[in-house]
Amino acid sequence: MNHHPNPIVTTAQGAVRGIRQGDTAAFRNIPYAAPPHGAGRFAPPQPHEPWDGVRDATVPGPNAPQSERKLGSVDMSPYFGTGWSRGEDYLTVNVWTPAAGGGDLPVMVFVHGGGFVAGSTRSALYDGSAFARDGVVLVTLNYRLGIAGFLDLPGAPANRGLLDVLAALHWVQENIAAFGGDPHNVTLFGQSAGATIVGGVLGTLEATGLFRRAIVQSGSGLGAFTTEQAARVTGAAAEFLGIEPHVDAFAEISDERLVEAAARLTGIDLHTETHRDPLIGLSPFSLVLDTQPAESVAVGLSSDIDLLVGTNTEEGNLYLVPVDKYATSTAGDVGDAAARSHPNPAQLIETYRRARPEASFGELRSAIMGDALFSAGSWALVDVHAAHSQSATYAYEFAWRSQALGGELGATHAVELPFVFDLAHLPQLHGPAALLGPDKPPADLAARVHETWVRFARTGDPGWDPYDTERRATMRIDAEWTQVDDPRSQERQVWN
């Protein structure tokens, strides 16, 4: 990489011109796969055509077709971005790297969340400057969402959004050395739907050799739909669009109509004789696998990958507090959450009530929802990975409470992200209805969380004891950091 104010890097497809910002260089909107249009929206990702000359990589590009997504009274625009920025050539990566050049730097590749229907590299929270400042090459990527990315269609490969992530990892292997990165030291990390995709990649044989470490932030190793469940979603989408449930018919439909159809698919009953809905009705899209990622890891896939897995203490609050359903929760709401989540709802409620004798109905409801969505599948993933001795396994719980929405938002879903990216100072994250609330977080919390993620990427050790199925050592991250053994033993065991 040259030292010009607008550095140029030559990739396998052609040269790209980035932009220098202080000690870092940023390259945006670099294609890793061909534009998915027409029938190609439902095909595996294809190589991008080479280009002549130097491609401008100084401004954000388009993102995957999506609806604007809101969550009640909390401002999640720094997380979801501003909706759909149109353009077909959106299977792209952004790269941040130290401007001083050098080589063999650790590489981190981030997969965004958004319920499999929203999000992009354009979101303010995913600026990689702090990683580059600290000697890491940071890659963020767009992938296909909604119907194009995850609807299980006869005649099309499943999990096309996950296939996009694999294609981006191949691009990293081929090109990242030109940006100063070490292709042999790649950490794949993601949050929410992105973390569940990372779990899916861990359970995918085709991913072997593409990365060395992984971080799963509020994802699930048990979050995939069965093909039977996915077929119900496909049938509902076809019915809404008035077409046959086959790839040939869907290939004729515009992106606008597919986005509209995706938004109409919530509330489908995915409960079957053998399986519950792992997303408890919150999204009609997920990975589609008849073997859950945790089950694939249990039999030895990714046993050579160092793994860091964690959740936030009050994940479920995000789905209740901003829509005024937390304080108004009743015993019936708790029962409904338990029935959606667990084969023995009465036992589940009794366990949570025993562990939290002072809890309100809102707290019980939120805890059950959060564990159904994230913790149960994270406990399963970390347990089965720790059973293999070829690599290290670590666990964390993020417990710092945001005082947003009258102090009720708490240590909710997504609240750790500004700290991971060392962006907790962003003005749009602060205020009574913003993710981090009106108060300033502890001064050193973002620096320490970010440094811990960088340390794990560099060395495979975040700085506390490894997780094993005897002690279950877990770092509880708050204003103070405390290592605890099996922090929520009773509640964890009721999900087994």
N, C-alpha and C positions, 0 to 999 in steps of 0.2 A: 504494500500500500504506500503510495507516495505521500509527501508531507504538504501538499498543496492545500489551500483552504477548502477546495472541493476535491477530496481524494478520489482516485479512480482505482477500482479493483476489477480484475478480469476473472469472470466465472466461466464455467464450462459452456454456458449459452451465449456469453458475450460480456462486454465491459459495462460496469455501472459506475455512475458518479454520485457520491454521497455528499454529506455536508459535515464540516468540522464544527464542533461546539465545545470550545475550551479544550479540555484534555481528552475528549471523546469524539469519535466519528460515528455518524448514523447513516445507514443506508436503508431506505424505505421502498416497499412495493417491488421487491425483486421476485420474479416468477420462479416457483419451484415445479410447477406443472402447467400444462396447457389450459386455456380458458375452458371451463365446462359449460358448453352451450348445446341446445337442442338435445339430441339423444345422449350426447357426451356428459350431460348432467347426471346420468344414471350408469355411467361406465366407470371402470377403474381409472384413476388419474393417469394421464398420458404425458410423455416428455414435452416440454415447451420448445417451440421452434427457436433456433438461434437468431440473434439479431445482429445487424451491422452497426458500426459506430458505437457510441457510448449512450447507454440508456440513463435517463435522468432518474436518480433514486433519492431525491431530496424532499419529496412531498408525499403525504399519505396517498394510497391508492384506493380503489373500490373494495368493498367487502361482500360477504355472502348475502344473498337476498334474505331479508328478515323484516318482521314487524318491529316498530318501536315498542320497547318493553318498559313497563313501569311497575313499581311495587308500592301501591298505596301512597302514603304520605312521606315516605323516605325518598330522598333524591339519589337514585342509583345511576344517573347518567355517567359519572366517571367510570363506572363498572361496565355498563352495557354499551356505552358510547351513544351516539346520536341517531341510531337507526341505520337504515340501508343507504349506503353511498354507492350509487349504481355504476356498473361497468362489468364486463364479462371476465376480464383478466384479473380475477381476485384470488387465485390460489398462489399467494405470495408470502414472503417472509420479510420482516424487518430485522436488521442486524445492527447492534451497537458494539463498538470495539474501542480499545484505547487508541487514541490518535497517534501516540508515539510509535506504534507498530510493534515489532517483536513477534515472537511465535510461540507455539506450544502452550497457549493459554487454555485454562478450562473453559468449556462451552456449556451453556445452559439453554435449553430449548423449552419455551413456555407454551402451554395449550390453555387458552382462555375458557372460562365457563360461560353460562347463559342458558342453562336448561336445554341444550342441544338445538335451540331455535334462535339464539341471539348472541351478540358479542362480536368483537373483532380486534385486530391489532391497532385500530384507531383509538381505542379507549384510553383515557388519560392515565389510568392506573398502570398501564403496561409500558411506560417509558423506561427503557433499559439503561439510561445514562449512569445510574449509580452502580450497576454491575460493571459497566465498562470502566468507570472511574476506579473500581477496585480490582481491575485485572482479569475480568471475565468477559468472554464474547457471549453476548446475550442475543438469542434469536426468538422472536415471536412469530406466530403463523396464523393465517386464516385457513379455515377448512369449511367444507360444505355443511350446511345446517338444515334443519327441518326435513321436508320431504326429499329434497335432493340428497341430503347427507345421510339420513337414517331411516326413511320409510323402507320397510322390507318388501321388495317388489319382485314378483315372478319375472324371470328373465334378466334380472340385474344382480350384481354382487351385493351382498349385505354390507352394512357398516361402511359406507363409502366415505363418511367423514373420518373414520379411523384410518382407512386406506390413504386418505390425504395426509394424515400425520406421518404415516410410514414413508410416503413419498418425500415429505419435507425432511425427514431424518436421512433418507438417501441423499437428498440435495446437500445436507450438512456434511455427510461423509465425503462427498465429491468436492465441495467448494470451501469449507470453512477454514482450511489452512491458509487460503488466500487472504482471509480477514484476520489472521493471527491466531486462529483457534487450533486446538489439538483434537483431531477427529477420533482419537483413542480415549479421550476423556470428556465424554458428553453426558450431561445430566438432563434427563427428560423430566419436566415438572409441570403440574397443572392444578387447577382449582375447580371444585364443583364438577360440572359436566366434563370439564377438561381433565380433572383428576380421575374421573371414572374412565375416560378414554385412556389415560396413562395406565390405569389398571388393566384395561383391555389390551393395551400394547404389551404389558408384562405377560399376559396370557396368550400371546401370539407368537407362534414358532418363527414366522417370517421376519420378526423384529430382531432375531438373534444377531449380535454383532453391531447393531446400530447405535447402542448407547451403553454406558457403564454403570450409571446410577439413576435413581428415580425418586421423586418426591410427590406424594399424593396428599394434597391439601383439601380436606373436606370432600373426598370422593367416596367411592364404594367399590369393593371387590365383589359385591353381590347385587350390583345395580342393573344388570342386563335383563331385557325382556326375553322370554322364550319365543320361539317362532310362532307358537299358537297365540300368544298375547299380541305379538306384532301383526299377525294376520288380521286381528280385529281392527287395529288402527288403519291398516291398508284398506280394508273393506269400507270403513267409515269415510276415508279420504276419497276413495273412488265414488262412493255414493254422493258425497257432497259435490264432486266435480261432474257427476253424471257420465262416468266413463267406466270401462272395464278395469279391474284391478291387475293390470299388466303393464310392463315397462313401455311397450309400444304406444299405448294410449297416453300414459303420463308424459312421454317425450313430446307430444303435440301441445301440451299445456304451457302457457306463458309463466315466467317467474312470478309475475304479479298474482296470478290466480293460485299458484302453488303456495305462496306466502299467505294469501287469504284463507286457503283451505287449512293450512297448518294451524292458523289462529282459531279455527272453529272446532278443533279436535279434542279440546280439553273435556274431561269428565267421562271418558269412555271407561266402562267397567272392564278392568283387565284381570279380575280375579278368576282363576280357573280351578279345576278340581285339585290340581297339584301345586299351584303357585299363587302367591299374592303379588300385588303390584308393587315392585320395589321402589317406585317413585310416588306411592300413595296418592295418585291422581294429579300430581303437580305438573307433570309433562307427559304428553303422549309419545315422546321420542326418547329413546335411549339406545345403547348398544343392543344388538339382537344376537343372542348366543344361547344355545341349549346347554352349554357348560359355562358356569360363571367364571370370571377371571380368577377369583380366589381358588376355585377348584383346579384350574389349570396350573396355578402357581404351586398348589399343594402337591402335585405330581412331579414337580421339579422344573417347570418352565421358569426362566429368569432367576434361578437359584444362584447365579453368578453376579447378580445385580445388587449393589448396595441400595438399601431402601429406607426412606424416611417417610413415616405416615402419621398424620394427625388430624384432629378435628378441633372445632371451637366449642367452648363450654355450653353456649346457649344457641346452637345452630338454628333451632326451630323458631326462635323469636322473629326472624325476618319474615316468616310466612304468616305471622299472627299480629304482631304489634302494629306495623304500618297500615293494616286494613281493619284496625279496631276490633280484633277478635281475641286479643290476649286477656285483657281485664274482664271481658264479658264471658269468658269461657265457663262452662257448666260441667257438672259431673257427666252429663250426657255427651258433651264434646270430648271429654277424656275417654269415655267408653268407645266412642266412634273412632278416635285416633288409634286406640289399642286394637279394635276389631279389624281395622284396615291393615295393621302392621304385623300381627302376631297370631299364631294358631291358638294360643290360649290367652285371650284378652284379660280374663279375670286374674290369672296368675301374674301377668305383666303389670297390671295396675297395682296389685297388692305389693309386688316387689318395689315399685317406684315409690309407693306411699310409705313403705317401711324405710327406704333409704332417705326419704325426704319428708319427715313427719310434719314439718311446718309449711309444706308447699301449698300454694294456691292451685286452683284448677288450671289456671293459665300456665303456671310453671310445669305442672305435670303433663299437660297437653303438649307444650313446647318440647319438653325433654323426650317424650315418646316419639314425636314427629322427627326431631333431630336425630335420634338414634336409629329410627327406622330408615331414614334417608342416608345417613352418613356413618354414624359410629358403629352400628352392627357390622356393616360391610368393611369398615376400616379395621375393626378388631379381627374379623375373619382373615383379612389380607395379611395383617402384621403377624398373626399367629402362625399361619401356614408358611409364610416366608421365613420366619425365625426358626422353623423346624429344619431348615437346610443350613449347613455350616459353611458353605463355600463363600458366603458374603455376610455383610453386617446388616442388622435391622435395628431401626430406632423409632421411637414414638414420642409425640408431643401432644399437649393440649393447650390451646391458646385461650387464656382466661381473662385478658384485659377487657373491661366493660366500657363500651361507648355510652355516654350519657344522652345520646340523641333521643328524641321523641319522649321527653319528660323523664329520661333515665331508664326507660323500659327496654330500649333496643339491646343493650348489654353486649356480651361476648358472642355476637350473632354470626350467622353465615357471612362470609366475605370480609369480615372486619380485620382479618390478619393481613390482607393483601397490601394495603399501603405500607405496612411495616416490612414485609418481604422485599418490596421494591424500593424501600427507603424514600417513600413519597408522602409520609404522613403530614408534611408541611403544606401540601397543596391546598389553596384557599377553598376550592370547591368541595373538599372533604369535611369542612368545618361549618358549624351552624346548628341550630336546634333540630333541623330535619336532614342534616347531612350525615354520612356514614359514621364519621368519628365524633359527631356531636359538638356541643359548644365549648367544651373544655379542651385544653391542650393535653395531649397524651404525655406520659413520663418522658423527660427530655432525651434519654438515651435508648428508649425502647426500640425505635425504628432502626437505629444504628446497630443495635445488638442482634435483633432478629435477622436483619439483612446480612450481617457479618456471619451469622451462624449458617445461613443458607449457602453463602459463598464458601465457607470453610468445608461444608459437606460436599459441595461440588468439587472442591480442590482435592480433598483428602479422603472422603468417605466417612468422616467422623465429625458430627456436629458439636461434640464437646461434652457429652454425658454418656452414661452407661448404655451399652447395647440392650435391646429388648430381647428377652427370652420368655418361654412359656412357663417358667417357674416364678420369676420376680415381676415380669412385665414392667420394667423400669420405664417411666414416662416423665418427660420434662414439662412441668406446668409453667407456662410463660405468662407472666403478669408484670406489674411494676417490679416485683421481686420474682426471681426464677427459682423454682423448687422442684427437685427430682423426687417423685413419689413412686411407690411400687403399686401396681394394679389399682389405680385411683378410684375406679368405680366398679369394684369387683362384683357386687350383687347384681347391678343392672347389666353388666357385661354378660354374666353367666346365664341370665334368663333368655338371652338371644341365641344361645348355642342350640 
